[in-house]
Amino acid sequence: MSHIKISFKNYITTFMPKGYKPGYLIKDILSGIIVAMISIPISMGYSQIAGLPMIYGLYGSLLPILVYGLCTSTRDFVFGVDAAPAALTGGVIAALGVTAESSDACQIVPTITLFTAIWLLLFYCIKADRAVKYISTPVMGGFITGICLEIILMQLPKLFGGTAGTGELFELLSHTWSELSDFSLLSFVLGIVTLIILRVSARLIPKIPMSIIVMLVGALISYNTELPGVTLLPEVSSGLPGFVVPMAPFELLPDIAFNSLTIALVIMCETLLASKQNAMHDGYTLRTYREVLGYSLANLIAAFTGCCPVNGSVSRTSIVRQFGARSQLMSVSASVTMGVILCFFTGFVKYLPIPVLTAIIISALLSAAEFHLAARLMRESRRDFIIFMAAMLGVLLFGTIYGVIIGVILSFISVIYEAVLPPRSFMGIIPGRDGFYTLRRNKNAVPIEHVIIYRFGGNLFFANVDTFEDEIRAAINDDTHVVIIYGSGIGNIDITAADRLVALNNYLKSRSIRFYITEHDGHVNDRLRRYGAGELLLSGVVRKTVDSALRAAGIDSTHSPVSKSCSDASSMLPALLDGLTEELEWVLGDDAEAFKEKLAAEILNILKKTDKLETEHDIVHLEKLSSWGRLSYMDEDEILDIIEESLHSAIKDSDAYNTPESKLEQLIDERRHVIEQRIEARDPEGLRKLRERRAKRTHNDKKN
């Protein structure tokens, strides 16, 4: 398992990313201190929600954040005790009938954490992180916004003196309503004023660590003044965590194992999505496999220090990004700071006003929410906006994991919709310019007389072949002689589509309309052969370019586009029909050489039934009568070589030819000269290639 190996160079980039400057060190240390301070109320509250005493929240912000910081490839993401895993853990404890903060809870919760770590390690081994690439930007944005709003709703009652809620949207709204009975105006004013200060300062003076300032000011106020109705953090004991052996009754292990799988999925999805979003924003590559390993190890150390499962924190990450954290030295600083607080400054904790700390959290979450992305999607892509809103509401209404699932399902539905109805258009030319242009989007473009050029911008398969065929049939009229598929977007095809192409070709042939499929990926030719549609290849329906299809159909520069306003010489078809490509090899692959021999023999058989040839144009006429039809210059030259090699023995064995051998050789030489002139006029390098092919063929003939 080569992905287990993490090079020393990659490890160092966690702390010294490319472009890291000495001045960033102060920002990282300061950001770590801020994380530790902010983690005090957050971690204590969520630890209680998970069913543990508050002190374990601080323990969860000591070693787990350090282990994660040492393992991760992110530059500024914060790990610790957070909302989603805490709420899920509290739900498991309640379902098992265990009393929160009891001795049983202090044994069972670390066991849940241990199983979560094991599941995450399994995810790492099977590379489950790769699933994140199937999650689109609207899903990520909606997911993160949903989490931010959910945590805001959890924290909202603490602004006015209530307690934090749990659950989803309606449960949180109901809890907030019930907590209004204990509404404290002073607490609410203190929280709202703090929130306003933070939001305004973030816009006007973003480099000032206002979060720390308002926290210290709040502590000083509560230390010097009694604040009736304002809840403060409880006093906690000092000292570092001890070693805990996770234990739970054997009969509870199946339930714990199953429920911890959900927690592990939430941790992986939530943290990977949010950290990937940050990495994309900052322009570096997130090593997702390494991230999952970091999640596992952080939860492993959390289990053996008695903590609940730990997770990436969107709110704390948003705060450190505001203060310019540039590396995981921030996590080291946060861990060291929390260690110092636990050893020497736990007495400070009891003076921190909860509404001030709650306002700090809410402000950070408002910054992390992707409201700007929602506004952009609403302007630019209604479908992606719906996906964004579905992911966001999925988190709010049904929970974290369901929000991701809903968003992913909608993303796949969107992909299917795009595949079923890819971009399609009818094309023509702009007189005097090379190339082909969409008629609908280019006002100067006009169709070629008697020709339909239909561009299909996606793979062709059972779900969209009806649209493909119906639009072509609807465009055909009595004046249509040629239908050309401009298939530059067709990279694959299924058996249903292959059968329908054969049927469409037969239908058009019955109406004396020539049909060509062009510009697609060469892989499609192999699929057509495999699915029994090889006749399209052998009969010249499949062509490499639109140019070669027009040339094969006899459309040349004397044909004018359909446009009543274009009657002068500038309306003539541009000189696109060069015939320079080696088309047979592209169409037939390994079977090309055998087909060339067969085609040469077919042309010789046609020659038997033909009157005496007079000019080199008669050679071209023989070619047009063959099953393939008009050849490119490169392929024609090679076929002429094969015919010339076979000519002497063919005439000797039969007197059915009306043209003498010497005359045929003369006409072939004349035709070759014309081919050289045409290629040289358009592509001198192509002429060199042509002569090299001739020399190689002559050498092989002599050798044989």
C-alpha positions, 0 to 999 in steps of 0.5 A: 500500500504505497499510499501509506507512505508519507514522504518527509518532504510532504510532511514538512510542507504541512508546516512550511508550505511553498512560499511560507515567509518568516512573517507568517510565523506570528500569524500562525502562533496567534491564530493557534492561541485564538483557536484554543480560546474559542475552543473553550466554550465550543468544546465544553458545550459540545462535550456536554451534548455528547454526554460527557462532563465539560472538561473532556471538551477541553481534553479533546482540544489538546492532543487530537488537534496536535495529532491532526496537525502533524498528519494533515495536508491542509494548511489551516483547517482546525480539528476538535470537538464539534457539533455533528459528531457530538450530537450523534454521540449524544443520540447514541447514548440516549438510545442506549439508555445511558445517563449523560455525564455518568460513569457509564457514559464516561466509559461508553463514549470513548468506546464509540470514539474508538470504533469511529477511529477504526471505521476511519482507518478502514476508510483510509485503507479502502481509499474511500476518500476518492468518493469526494470527487463525485461531490460538486461545488454546489453540493459542497457549498450547500452542505457547508452552508447547511452545517453553518446554519444548523450550528447557528441555530444550535447556539442561538438560545445561548445569546439570550441566556438559554441552552444549546439545542440539538437535532435538526431544523424543526427541533432546533426552532422548537427548542429556541421557542421553549428557551424564550421563557428564560429570556435575558435582555442583558444577555441578548444585548451583550450578545447582539452588540458583540456580534455587530462589533465582530461583523463590522470589524471583520469588514473594516479592520479584518486584521485586528483579532477582534474575537480575542479583544471582545472575549477579554473585554467580556471577561473583564466586565464579568470579573468587575461587574455583576451581570444579572441574567448573563450565564458564565462558563462553569469552573473547571478543574486544572490538569492534563487528561489521563489515560483511559481504556475505552470499555463498554458492556459486550452486549452493547458493542454491536449497536456501538459499532453500527452507530459509530459507522454513521459518525465516521461517515459524517466526520469524513464527509463534513471535514473532507468537503470543507477542507477541500473547499479551502484547498481549492480556494487557496490553490493547493492540492489536498491529499485526501487519503492522508486526511482520512488517516489524520481523522482516524489517528486524531479520534484514536488519541481522543478515545484513549483520553476519554473524549467523544469523537472529534471532527473538523470545525468549520467555525474555528477554521473560519476564524483562523482564516480571518487572522491569516493562518498559513500552516499547521503550526497553528494547530501546534500553537493551539494544542500548546496553548490549551495545555497551558490553559489546562495547567495554569489558567482554568480559573479564567474560564469561569469569567467568560460570558457565554453570550459573548462567546456565542456571538464569536461562534455565530460571526465565524459561521456567518463568514464560513457560510457560502451565501455568495456562492448561492447568489452567484448560482441563482444568477448563473445556473438555476439547476445548480442553485436548486442543488445548492439549496437541496444540500443545504436544506437536507442538512437542516431538515434531515442531518449532515449525512443526508444532506450530502446524500441528497446533494450527490443524488441531485448532482447525478440527476443533473449529470444524467440530464446533461447527458440525455440533453447535451448541447445540439445545433445545426451548423453552416459556414460564414462566407469567406471564413474557414470552419463551421459555425452554429447557425443559431449563435452566429448571425452571419452563418448560413447553411450549405445548400442541400446539406444538413450539418448537425452537431451533437455535443455528448456521448450517444446512448439509449437515453438520448438517441431518440432526441438525436434521430428525431431532430435530424428527421425533422430537419430533412426536407425534399431539398436535402441531399446530404446529412453530416453528423458533427460529432466532436462531443461523441466520445462513446456509444452504446449498442442501442445507438449503434443499431439506430445509426444503422437504421438511420443510414438505411432510412436516409439511403432509401430517400437518396440522402447521403449520410456521414458521421464525422469528427468523433473520437476514434474509440467510437469506431471500435465500438461500432465494429464491436456492436455489429455496425461495421457496415458504417465503417466499410461503406464510407459513412464514417469520416474523419472530418466534415471536410472529408464528408463534404468532399465524399458527397461531391460538395466543392467550392462551386456550391454556394450556401443557402442565402438570398443575400449572398450571391457574389463570389464571397458566398462560395464555400471556403477552400476546406476540402483538402483531403489531406488526412489518412482517413482509413487508418483512423476509421478502421484501425488495425483492419485498415491495411486489409481493407485497402487491399480489398478496396484496390481489388474492388476498383480493379473489378469496376475497371473491368466494367468500365469503358476506356479511361481517357483522363486522370479524372476517370481514375477518380470516377472509379474511386467514387463508384467503390463501396467506400466512395471518395478517398482522401488524397493520402489514402488515394495515393496508397490505393493507387500504389496497390492498384499499380502493383496488381495491375500487370498480373491482373491484365495478364490474367484477364482480357476484360479491361478496355484500357491498355496497361500502359495507358492505365499506368500513365493515368495513375502517374498523372493522378499522383502528380495532381495529388502531389500538387494539391497536397503541396499547395495546402500542406508542404509537410504533408507532401514530405510525409507522402513521399516518405510513405511511398519510399517506405512502401517501395522498399518493403516491396523490393524486400519482399 
